[in-house]
Amino acid sequence: MQENIYSVSQLNQTARLLLEGSLGHIWLTGEISNFSQPVSGHWYLSLKDENAQLRCAMFRMKNMRVGFRPQNGMQVLVRGSVSLYEPRGDYQLIIDSMQPAGDGLLQQQFEQLKQKLAAEGLFAQQIKKAIPHFNRRIGIVTSKSGAALQDILHVLQRRDPSLEVVIYPSQVQGKEAVAEIVQMIELANARQEVDVLIVGRGGGSLEDLWCFNEEAVARAIFASSIPIISAVGHETDVTIADFTADLRAPTPSAAAELVSRDHKELLQQLQFRQQHLEIAFDRLFSRKQQRLEQLNLRLANQHPSKQLQGQRQQTRQLLARLTQALQRRLDQQRQQYHFLQQRLSGAIQRQLERKQHRYANLQQRLQQNPLPYRIGQQQQRLRQQQVRLQSLLERNMINNRHRLAELCSNLNNLSPLNVLARGYSITQDSQGKAIVDSSRLQLNQELLIRFRQGAVIGKVVKIMMDK
């Protein structure tokens, strides 16, 4: 089998791809040596320990975010990707971020815990509890000798002296602080004597604030049924407790302002609401008084005696209008009666004149055509018509007899009795309707079967359809 033959460029490229693909991003700690920064602004250095060293590069857009100036001999924690510089075949680390070694390790632990708790949903906004607007008693988990407690108490005394305060003393620095903070949060939840808890302390270094970055404290805050405000350090300090708490305050003093109401502001609001209420009451009273006057006016207008008087006046007006209408109608009827009487007299007179004229004409015609001769003519015509009528009746009688014989024959052929006589039967349902389609039958349905003589009642036991 023929082996692959690489050029130097192909080999360096393959090695680079293998390094970048297999290792990806890594964290590395070591001592800086051979640090240099050319005019391009990029950083070139080596990281070494007692046995080995590694060439590193950090490009300008990345090193602008570093908050300190690297020096030879400084211990640092860096994050980057392993690569290979192909033109020279140099194995190197491309740095993305750089921190002093001590703070860097803590920051790495911070990021790992943050990602873990976020994945579990401890930071989800939809599960955070609302901070009450009006609090009667405030709980504070902090050091009883710290400046943060005095700042909180001073703000509460100034803004709302009537607000009660319960202090749950705890260490806020060192290894023992974690257990005490968790214990005080659990104690406050067991007593259920406060409306909201402030958990925090004053400013300090990352190591000083580290107890608020511990997983146990974060889970205790998350499990609390009492709303918790995190007030750790200064505004720029961010801890895991800030993400887990229901609300983050930039400072302990700001937390005290969030849970308290300024009594002067409350007094002003109360006075404003009192004025608003008085104005609203005056408006309501005016509307009700105006409504009362309207109702009194309506009552006066709708009093039964006044309504009865109005109805009487309306009745008199209607009676007068009815009398006038009846009089006009009567006059119209009288005029129409006289007109119709005149028309009837004229029509009778004209009809009488026409009858008299017709009688005179008939009398004249009778004189011109003697009556016996006309009677004889009419009698002869009558006899002729009788003969013709008799002949037509006889012919019609014969035709009807033939037609009746044909119809009787057809009726006999179509008669159900004649069909029954040939051996057929008629099947009817309970309503007396003939069954002509088996699809309309149902099992166990009673049927009446008629024969030429007699009938039987049967039931459907099987339905057979034509294929």
Kinemage of the C-alpha trace (Angstrom):
@kinemage 1
@onewidth
@group {chain A} dominant
@subgroup {mainchain}
@vectorlist {calphas} color= white
{ca met a 1} P 0.000 0.000 0.000
{ca gln a 2} L 1.418 3.372 -1.028
{ca glu a 3} L 1.965 5.793 1.883
{ca asn a 4} L 0.878 9.456 1.707
{ca ile a 5} L 3.652 11.904 0.991
{ca tyr a 6} L 3.163 15.334 2.654
{ca ser a 7} L 4.764 18.611 1.853
{ca val a 8} L 5.933 20.733 4.788
{ca ser a 9} L 2.984 23.107 4.336
{ca gln a 10} L 0.497 20.229 4.230
{ca leu a 11} L 1.970 18.698 7.352
{ca asn a 12} L 1.872 21.990 9.283
{ca gln a 13} L -1.713 22.614 8.142
{ca thr a 14} L -2.806 19.103 9.155
{ca ala a 15} L -1.112 19.493 12.546
{ca arg a 16} L -2.846 22.838 13.109
{ca leu a 17} L -6.262 21.411 12.285
{ca leu a 18} L -5.665 18.459 14.592
{ca leu a 19} L -4.629 20.711 17.468
{ca glu a 20} L -7.533 23.140 17.037
{ca gly a 21} L -10.108 20.419 16.548
{ca ser a 22} L -9.092 18.101 19.377
{ca leu a 23} L -8.376 20.567 22.225
{ca gly a 24} L -10.579 23.576 21.510
{ca his a 25} L -10.572 26.266 24.228
{ca ile a 26} L -8.607 25.524 27.410
{ca trp a 27} L -7.627 27.285 30.663
{ca leu a 28} L -3.936 27.534 31.427
{ca thr a 29} L -1.955 29.019 34.329
{ca gly a 30} L 1.711 29.933 34.265
{ca glu a 31} L 4.395 32.605 34.656
{ca ile a 32} L 4.873 35.322 32.021
{ca ser a 33} L 8.258 35.605 30.326
{ca asn a 34} L 9.601 37.199 27.136
{ca phe a 35} L 6.689 39.660 27.077
{ca ser a 36} L 6.700 42.100 24.125
{ca gln a 37} L 4.258 44.485 22.461
{ca pro a 38} L 5.221 45.695 18.967
{ca val a 39} L 3.634 48.695 17.226
{ca ser a 40} L 0.785 46.495 15.987
{ca gly a 41} L -0.533 46.407 19.570
{ca his a 42} L -0.512 42.600 19.776
{ca trp a 43} L 1.036 40.866 22.808
{ca tyr a 44} L 3.594 38.121 22.430
{ca leu a 45} L 4.818 36.187 25.448
{ca ser a 46} L 5.707 32.799 26.840
{ca leu a 47} L 4.007 30.971 29.712
{ca lys a 48} L 6.290 28.708 31.689
{ca asp a 49} L 6.462 26.584 34.775
{ca glu a 50} L 9.485 24.850 36.290
{ca asn a 51} L 9.671 22.226 33.515
{ca ala a 52} L 8.358 23.721 30.256
{ca gln a 53} L 7.294 26.835 28.398
{ca leu a 54} L 4.782 27.674 25.641
{ca arg a 55} L 4.710 30.483 23.085
{ca cys a 56} L 1.527 32.611 23.311
{ca ala a 57} L -0.064 35.460 21.378
{ca met a 58} L -2.896 37.800 22.353
{ca phe a 59} L -4.194 40.052 19.595
{ca arg a 60} L -4.962 43.727 20.051
{ca met a 61} L -8.787 43.462 20.013
{ca lys a 62} L -8.589 40.895 22.834
{ca asn a 63} L -5.888 42.476 25.043
{ca met a 64} L -7.747 45.812 25.104
{ca arg a 65} L -10.190 44.165 27.539
{ca val a 66} L -7.473 43.176 30.056
{ca gly a 67} L -7.545 45.461 33.091
{ca phe a 68} L -3.816 45.295 33.963
{ca arg a 69} L -0.391 45.505 32.278
{ca pro a 70} L 1.314 42.082 32.038
{ca gln a 71} L 4.844 41.914 33.455
{ca asn a 72} L 7.532 39.261 33.223
{ca gly a 73} L 7.367 36.964 36.240
{ca met a 74} L 3.629 37.579 36.830
{ca gln a 75} L 1.433 34.519 37.456
{ca val a 76} L -1.695 34.638 35.273
{ca leu a 77} L -4.676 32.511 34.309
{ca val a 78} L -5.471 32.585 30.589
{ca arg a 79} L -8.124 31.098 28.352
{ca gly a 80} L -7.411 30.356 24.705
{ca ser a 81} L -7.147 27.854 21.893
{ca val a 82} L -4.128 25.774 20.917
{ca ser a 83} L -2.922 26.357 17.364
{ca leu a 84} L 0.163 26.164 15.145
{ca tyr a 85} L 1.854 28.980 13.216
{ca glu a 86} L 2.255 27.290 9.844
{ca pro a 87} L 5.056 29.428 8.270
{ca arg a 88} L 7.514 28.483 11.055
{ca gly a 89} L 5.842 25.372 12.434
{ca asp a 90} L 5.657 26.977 15.892
{ca tyr a 91} L 3.206 25.416 18.359
{ca gln a 92} L 1.439 28.256 20.265
{ca leu a 93} L -1.600 29.351 22.336
{ca ile a 94} L -3.907 32.100 21.046
{ca ile a 95} L -5.138 33.853 24.212
{ca asp a 96} L -8.740 35.187 24.455
{ca ser a 97} L -8.739 36.388 28.084
{ca met a 98} L -6.158 36.940 30.842
{ca gln a 99} L -6.505 37.420 34.613
{ca pro a 100} L -4.148 37.427 37.588
{ca ala a 101} L -3.786 33.855 38.783
{ca gly a 102} L -5.569 34.241 42.143
{ca asp a 103} L -8.574 36.224 40.940
{ca gly a 104} L -8.636 34.219 37.762
{ca leu a 105} L -9.224 30.918 39.531
{ca leu a 106} L -11.999 32.417 41.584
{ca gln a 107} L -13.526 33.951 38.500
{ca gln a 108} L -13.406 30.582 36.761
{ca gln a 109} L -15.184 28.949 39.701
{ca phe a 110} L -17.709 31.813 39.635
{ca glu a 111} L -18.511 31.230 35.939
{ca gln a 112} L -18.789 27.460 36.359
{ca leu a 113} L -21.224 27.744 39.291
{ca lys a 114} L -23.170 30.465 37.495
{ca gln a 115} L -23.656 28.266 34.437
{ca lys a 116} L -24.627 25.276 36.578
{ca leu a 117} L -27.271 27.120 38.614
{ca ala a 118} L -28.617 28.914 35.550
{ca ala a 119} L -29.089 25.557 33.817
{ca glu a 120} L -31.075 24.342 36.849
{ca gly a 121} L -33.364 27.391 36.618
{ca leu a 122} L -32.358 29.138 39.851
{ca phe a 123} L -32.036 32.482 38.028
{ca ala a 124} L -35.353 32.325 36.101
{ca gln a 125} L -37.265 35.607 36.311
{ca gln a 126} L -40.718 33.988 36.216
{ca ile a 127} L -40.182 32.230 39.577
{ca lys a 128} L -38.913 35.263 41.481
{ca lys a 129} L -41.182 36.554 44.244
{ca ala a 130} L -42.481 40.103 44.268
{ca ile a 131} L -41.170 42.473 46.934
{ca pro a 132} L -44.087 43.823 49.064
{ca his a 133} L -44.869 47.530 48.705
{ca phe a 134} L -45.882 48.044 52.334
{ca asn a 135} L -43.690 46.234 54.869
{ca arg a 136} L -44.273 46.122 58.581
{ca arg a 137} L -41.121 44.240 59.632
{ca ile a 138} L -37.772 43.870 57.854
{ca gly a 139} L -35.199 41.115 58.384
{ca ile a 140} L -31.463 41.747 57.898
{ca val a 141} L -28.889 38.945 57.497
{ca thr a 142} L -25.459 40.551 57.914
{ca ser a 143} L -22.676 41.166 60.406
{ca lys a 144} L -23.914 42.915 63.541
{ca ser a 145} L -20.682 44.902 63.703
{ca gly a 146} L -20.413 45.778 60.030
{ca ala a 147} L -20.909 49.190 58.465
{ca ala a 148} L -23.579 47.782 56.174
{ca leu a 149} L -25.955 47.215 59.105
{ca gln a 150} L -25.498 50.798 60.314
{ca asp a 151} L -26.130 52.134 56.814
{ca ile a 152} L -29.359 50.132 56.536
{ca leu a 153} L -30.611 51.174 59.979
{ca his a 154} L -29.782 54.829 59.308
{ca val a 155} L -31.775 54.830 56.041
{ca leu a 156} L -34.733 53.041 57.653
{ca gln a 157} L -34.766 55.458 60.617
{ca arg a 158} L -34.690 58.432 58.286
{ca arg a 159} L -37.345 57.188 55.841
{ca asp a 160} L -39.737 55.179 58.008
{ca pro a 161} L -39.106 55.181 61.800
{ca ser a 162} L -42.192 53.032 62.414
{ca leu a 163} L -40.748 50.095 60.433
{ca glu a 164} L -39.681 47.208 62.715
{ca val a 165} L -36.308 45.534 62.110
{ca val a 166} L -35.175 41.992 63.029
{ca ile a 167} L -31.429 41.372 62.805
{ca tyr a 168} L -30.145 37.861 62.053
{ca pro a 169} L -26.413 38.227 62.875
{ca ser a 170} L -23.977 36.280 60.740
{ca gln a 171} L -20.384 36.437 59.613
{ca val a 172} L -20.091 37.715 56.068
{ca gln a 173} L -16.455 36.806 55.339
{ca gly a 174} L -14.458 33.624 55.685
{ca lys a 175} L -15.223 29.913 55.584
{ca glu a 176} L -17.602 29.970 58.586
{ca ala a 177} L -19.728 32.703 56.968
{ca val a 178} L -21.376 30.325 54.480
{ca ala a 179} L -22.924 28.073 57.128
{ca glu a 180} L -24.032 31.022 59.279
{ca ile a 181} L -25.689 32.849 56.363
{ca val a 182} L -27.572 29.673 55.380
{ca gln a 183} L -28.575 29.096 59.023
{ca met a 184} L -29.932 32.649 59.436
{ca ile a 185} L -31.951 32.457 56.183
{ca glu a 186} L -33.469 29.160 57.304
{ca leu a 187} L -34.183 30.610 60.775
{ca ala a 188} L -36.030 33.589 59.286
{ca asn a 189} L -38.140 31.247 57.155
{ca ala a 190} L -38.917 29.044 60.155
{ca arg a 191} L -40.095 32.016 62.264
{ca gln a 192} L -41.971 33.784 59.445
{ca glu a 193} L -41.816 37.039 61.382
{ca val a 194} L -40.632 39.396 58.633
{ca asp a 195} L -42.071 40.482 55.298
{ca val a 196} L -38.775 40.658 53.390
{ca leu a 197} L -35.115 39.746 54.008
{ca ile a 198} L -32.031 41.816 53.153
{ca val a 199} L -28.944 39.598 52.772
{ca gly a 200} L -25.648 41.397 52.221
{ca arg a 201} L -22.580 43.223 53.421
{ca gly a 202} L -20.342 46.172 52.489
{ca gly a 203} L -17.718 46.283 49.770
{ca gly a 204} L -14.488 44.324 49.596
{ca ser a 205} L -12.248 42.253 47.371
{ca leu a 206} L -13.406 39.220 45.429
{ca glu a 207} L -12.074 36.965 48.187
{ca asp a 208} L -13.908 39.017 50.848
{ca leu a 209} L -17.234 38.653 49.031
{ca trp a 210} L -16.704 35.020 48.098
{ca cys a 211} L -19.092 33.553 50.693
{ca phe a 212} L -21.935 35.048 48.633
{ca asn a 213} L -20.688 33.082 45.609
{ca glu a 214} L -21.020 29.709 47.343
{ca glu a 215} L -23.573 27.190 46.105
{ca ala a 216} L -25.045 26.578 49.589
{ca val a 217} L -25.925 30.268 50.011
{ca ala a 218} L -27.455 30.418 46.524
{ca arg a 219} L -29.657 27.374 47.202
{ca ala a 220} L -30.744 28.735 50.600
{ca ile a 221} L -31.825 31.997 48.942
{ca phe a 222} L -33.660 30.085 46.211
{ca ala a 223} L -35.492 27.891 48.754
{ca ser a 224} L -36.648 30.854 50.875
{ca ser a 225} L -40.386 31.477 50.984
{ca ile a 226} L -39.682 35.047 52.162
{ca pro a 227} L -38.693 37.476 49.373
{ca ile a 228} L -34.949 38.210 49.547
{ca ile a 229} L -33.057 41.310 48.407
{ca ser a 230} L -29.353 40.788 47.745
{ca ala a 231} L -27.215 43.793 48.777
{ca val a 232} L -23.589 42.700 48.496
{ca gly a 233} L -20.703 45.167 48.118
{ca his a 234} L -20.769 48.149 45.811
{ca glu a 235} L -22.735 48.696 42.622
{ca thr a 236} L -19.976 47.161 40.464
{ca asp a 237} L -19.735 43.993 42.568
{ca val a 238} L -21.722 41.037 41.208
{ca thr a 239} L -22.225 37.768 43.104
{ca ile a 240} L -24.141 34.524 42.624
{ca ala a 241} L -26.481 35.690 45.406
{ca asp a 242} L -27.483 38.655 43.197
{ca phe a 243} L -28.670 36.291 40.436
{ca thr a 244} L -30.535 33.970 42.845
{ca ala a 245} L -32.250 36.651 44.970
{ca asp a 246} L -35.681 37.984 44.085
{ca leu a 247} L -34.198 41.488 43.730
{ca arg a 248} L -30.658 42.910 43.582
{ca ala a 249} L -29.805 46.196 45.274
{ca pro a 250} L -26.562 47.924 44.238
{ca thr a 251} L -25.699 48.722 47.887
{ca pro a 252} L -27.072 47.945 51.371
{ca ser a 253} L -28.362 51.517 51.633
{ca ala a 254} L -30.221 51.110 48.336
{ca ala a 255} L -31.796 47.905 49.689
{ca ala a 256} L -33.056 49.836 52.728
{ca glu a 257} L -34.639 52.424 50.436
{ca leu a 258} L -36.311 49.678 48.397
{ca val a 259} L -38.048 48.099 51.422
{ca ser a 260} L -39.030 51.360 53.163
{ca arg a 261} L -41.413 54.160 52.334
{ca asp a 262} L -40.441 57.763 53.003
{ca his a 263} L -42.820 58.938 55.765
{ca lys a 264} L -42.752 62.483 54.352
{ca glu a 265} L -43.658 61.151 50.939
{ca leu a 266} L -46.374 58.991 52.490
{ca leu a 267} L -47.749 62.030 54.366
{ca gln a 268} L -47.795 64.040 51.125
{ca gln a 269} L -49.528 61.178 49.323
{ca leu a 270} L -52.041 60.899 52.155
{ca gln a 271} L -52.771 64.631 51.996
{ca phe a 272} L -53.073 64.459 48.219
{ca arg a 273} L -55.437 61.493 48.444
{ca gln a 274} L -57.459 63.292 51.139
{ca gln a 275} L -57.810 66.354 48.905
{ca his a 276} L -58.681 64.107 45.971
{ca leu a 277} L -61.269 62.314 48.114
{ca glu a 278} L -62.800 65.607 49.259
{ca ile a 279} L -63.022 66.850 45.674
{ca ala a 280} L -64.544 63.558 44.597
{ca phe a 281} L -67.035 63.711 47.488
{ca asp a 282} L -68.031 67.284 46.572
{ca arg a 283} L -68.544 66.237 42.959
{ca leu a 284} L -70.544 63.218 44.036
{ca phe a 285} L -72.665 65.317 46.392
{ca ser a 286} L -73.329 67.874 43.619
{ca arg a 287} L -74.331 65.128 41.185
{ca lys a 288} L -76.610 63.502 43.756
{ca gln a 289} L -78.191 66.874 44.650
{ca gln a 290} L -78.745 67.649 40.971
{ca arg a 291} L -80.216 64.199 40.492
{ca leu a 292} L -82.535 64.767 43.459
{ca glu a 293} L -83.769 68.040 41.946
{ca gln a 294} L -84.387 66.302 38.636
{ca leu a 295} L -86.344 63.550 40.370
{ca asn a 296} L -88.420 66.114 42.322
{ca leu a 297} L -89.197 67.921 39.085
{ca arg a 298} L -90.158 64.665 37.400
{ca leu a 299} L -92.305 63.751 40.416
{ca ala a 300} L -94.072 67.098 40.237
{ca asn a 301} L -94.661 66.690 36.502
{ca gln a 302} L -95.803 63.098 36.884
{ca his a 303} L -98.048 63.548 39.972
{ca pro a 304} L -101.301 61.523 39.599
{ca ser a 305} L -103.560 64.576 39.986
{ca lys a 306} L -101.610 66.475 37.349
{ca gln a 307} L -101.585 63.455 35.077
{ca leu a 308} L -105.352 63.030 35.625
{ca gln a 309} L -105.941 66.701 34.809
{ca gly a 310} L -103.850 66.362 31.672
{ca gln a 311} L -105.722 63.234 30.659
{ca arg a 312} L -109.072 64.948 31.216
{ca gln a 313} L -108.011 67.848 29.003
{ca gln a 314} L -106.741 65.393 26.415
{ca thr a 315} L -110.048 63.467 26.619
{ca arg a 316} L -112.055 66.675 26.038
{ca gln a 317} L -109.859 67.503 23.051
{ca leu a 318} L -110.274 64.005 21.642
{ca leu a 319} L -114.067 64.136 22.212
{ca ala a 320} L -114.289 67.443 20.398
{ca arg a 321} L -112.212 66.094 17.532
{ca leu a 322} L -114.376 62.956 17.417
{ca thr a 323} L -117.598 65.026 17.341
{ca gln a 324} L -116.251 67.157 14.522
{ca ala a 325} L -115.101 64.093 12.615
{ca leu a 326} L -118.505 62.398 13.044
{ca gln a 327} L -120.320 65.550 11.919
{ca arg a 328} L -118.139 65.833 8.833
{ca arg a 329} L -118.635 62.160 8.121
{ca leu a 330} L -122.414 62.501 8.526
{ca asp a 331} L -122.511 65.477 6.172
{ca gln a 332} L -120.494 63.509 3.635
{ca gln a 333} L -122.840 60.547 3.949
{ca arg a 334} L -125.892 62.794 3.479
{ca gln a 335} L -124.385 64.378 0.383
{ca gln a 336} L -123.479 60.976 -0.985
{ca tyr a 337} L -127.001 59.675 -0.214
{ca his a 338} L -128.645 62.543 -2.109
{ca phe a 339} L -126.260 62.058 -4.996
{ca leu a 340} L -126.931 58.299 -5.123
{ca gln a 341} L -130.698 58.879 -4.797
{ca gln a 342} L -130.609 61.214 -7.777
{ca arg a 343} L -128.533 58.740 -9.766
{ca leu a 344} L -130.954 55.900 -8.866
{ca ser a 345} L -134.020 57.936 -9.883
{ca gly a 346} L -132.385 58.838 -13.185
{ca ala a 347} L -131.356 55.202 -13.781
{ca ile a 348} L -134.892 53.932 -13.015
{ca gln a 349} L -136.404 56.540 -15.303
{ca arg a 350} L -134.036 55.614 -18.117
{ca gln a 351} L -134.636 51.872 -17.594
{ca leu a 352} L -138.405 52.446 -17.662
{ca glu a 353} L -138.089 54.428 -20.858
{ca arg a 354} L -135.983 51.642 -22.452
{ca lys a 355} L -138.518 49.000 -21.396
{ca gln a 356} L -141.396 51.045 -22.776
{ca his a 357} L -139.502 51.541 -26.030
{ca arg a 358} L -138.729 47.805 -26.258
{ca tyr a 359} L -142.353 46.937 -25.511
{ca ala a 360} L -143.489 49.223 -28.293
{ca asn a 361} L -140.990 47.584 -30.665
{ca leu a 362} L -142.093 44.099 -29.690
{ca gln a 363} L -145.747 45.033 -30.092
{ca gln a 364} L -144.990 46.427 -33.546
{ca arg a 365} L -143.078 43.257 -34.537
{ca leu a 366} L -145.903 41.112 -33.216
{ca gln a 367} L -148.321 42.939 -35.380
{ca gln a 368} L -146.031 42.448 -38.417
{ca asn a 369} L -145.386 38.668 -37.720
{ca pro a 370} L -148.507 36.822 -36.580
{ca leu a 371} L -147.886 34.705 -33.506
{ca pro a 372} L -149.439 31.358 -34.625
{ca tyr a 373} L -147.205 31.240 -37.748
{ca arg a 374} L -144.052 31.825 -35.659
{ca ile a 375} L -145.161 29.226 -33.118
{ca gly a 376} L -145.566 26.637 -35.900
{ca gln a 377} L -142.056 27.383 -37.194
{ca gln a 378} L -140.584 27.011 -33.746
{ca gln a 379} L -142.428 23.693 -33.156
{ca gln a 380} L -141.094 22.259 -36.448
{ca arg a 381} L -137.549 23.290 -35.583
{ca leu a 382} L -138.011 21.735 -32.130
{ca arg a 383} L -139.077 18.380 -33.639
{ca gln a 384} L -136.028 18.377 -35.925
{ca gln a 385} L -133.735 19.083 -33.006
{ca gln a 386} L -135.347 16.241 -30.996
{ca val a 387} L -134.689 13.749 -33.811
{ca arg a 388} L -131.058 14.831 -34.107
{ca leu a 389} L -130.610 14.690 -30.326
{ca gln a 390} L -132.065 11.160 -30.157
{ca ser a 391} L -129.685 9.966 -32.878
{ca leu a 392} L -126.676 11.546 -31.175
{ca leu a 393} L -127.611 10.017 -27.820
{ca glu a 394} L -127.877 6.540 -29.338
{ca arg a 395} L -124.505 6.813 -31.088
{ca asn a 396} L -122.910 8.193 -27.905
{ca met a 397} L -124.464 5.352 -25.871
{ca ile a 398} L -123.016 2.730 -28.232
{ca asn a 399} L -119.554 4.349 -28.124
{ca asn a 400} L -119.620 4.570 -24.338
{ca arg a 401} L -120.581 0.909 -24.068
{ca his a 402} L -117.607 -0.115 -26.234
{ca arg a 403} L -115.306 2.158 -24.229
{ca leu a 404} L -116.639 0.749 -20.931
{ca ala a 405} L -116.050 -2.803 -22.135
{ca glu a 406} L -112.419 -1.951 -23.031
{ca leu a 407} L -111.811 -0.232 -19.664
{ca cys a 408} L -113.332 -3.164 -17.753
{ca ser a 409} L -111.073 -5.544 -19.640
{ca asn a 410} L -107.988 -3.396 -18.867
{ca leu a 411} L -109.068 -2.999 -15.248
{ca asn a 412} L -109.530 -6.732 -14.932
{ca asn a 413} L -106.051 -7.297 -16.325
{ca leu a 414} L -104.538 -4.759 -13.873
{ca ser a 415} L -106.658 -5.774 -10.862
{ca pro a 416} L -104.635 -6.941 -7.819
{ca leu a 417} L -107.227 -9.668 -7.317
{ca asn a 418} L -106.520 -11.001 -10.808
{ca val a 419} L -102.755 -10.877 -9.979
{ca leu a 420} L -103.436 -12.737 -6.755
{ca ala a 421} L -105.454 -15.271 -8.664
{ca arg a 422} L -102.315 -16.082 -10.711
{ca gly a 423} L -100.446 -17.097 -7.508
{ca tyr a 424} L -98.850 -13.778 -6.480
{ca ser a 425} L -99.203 -12.070 -3.059
{ca ile a 426} L -99.021 -8.505 -1.681
{ca thr a 427} L -96.769 -7.657 1.283
{ca gln a 428} L -97.709 -4.657 3.440
{ca asp a 429} L -96.232 -3.032 6.553
{ca ser a 430} L -98.140 -2.133 9.731
{ca gln a 431} L -99.322 1.122 8.069
{ca gly a 432} L -100.871 -0.783 5.159
{ca lys a 433} L -98.216 0.422 2.650
{ca ala a 434} L -97.043 -2.069 0.022
{ca ile a 435} L -93.402 -3.160 0.347
{ca val a 436} L -91.554 -2.823 -2.933
{ca asp a 437} L -87.939 -2.470 -1.660
{ca ser a 438} L -86.290 -4.873 0.812
{ca ser a 439} L -83.780 -2.181 1.897
{ca arg a 440} L -86.579 -0.455 3.859
{ca leu a 441} L -87.230 -3.550 5.995
{ca gln a 442} L -85.826 -4.240 9.435
{ca leu a 443} L -85.217 -7.515 11.240
{ca asn a 444} L -88.197 -8.773 13.333
{ca gln a 445} L -90.515 -6.287 11.574
{ca glu a 446} L -94.116 -7.580 11.307
{ca leu a 447} L -95.578 -7.835 7.785
{ca leu a 448} L -99.079 -8.538 6.406
{ca ile a 449} L -99.082 -10.904 3.373
{ca arg a 450} L -102.306 -11.020 1.372
{ca phe a 451} L -103.271 -13.912 -0.982
{ca arg a 452} L -106.225 -14.331 -3.322
{ca gln a 453} L -108.090 -15.793 -0.398
{ca gly a 454} L -107.016 -14.808 3.142
{ca ala a 455} L -103.828 -13.298 4.586
{ca val a 456} L -101.055 -14.130 7.072
{ca ile a 457} L -98.799 -12.069 9.439
{ca gly a 458} L -95.069 -12.790 9.369
{ca lys a 459} L -91.744 -11.400 10.685
{ca val a 460} L -88.546 -10.511 8.870
{ca val a 461} L -85.791 -12.996 9.786
{ca lys a 462} L -83.337 -12.237 6.962
{ca ile a 463} L -82.946 -9.413 4.416
{ca met a 464} L -81.558 -10.324 0.998
{ca met a 465} L -80.524 -7.629 -1.444
{ca asp a 466} L -80.297 -7.937 -5.241
{ca lys a 467} L -76.693 -8.038 -6.411
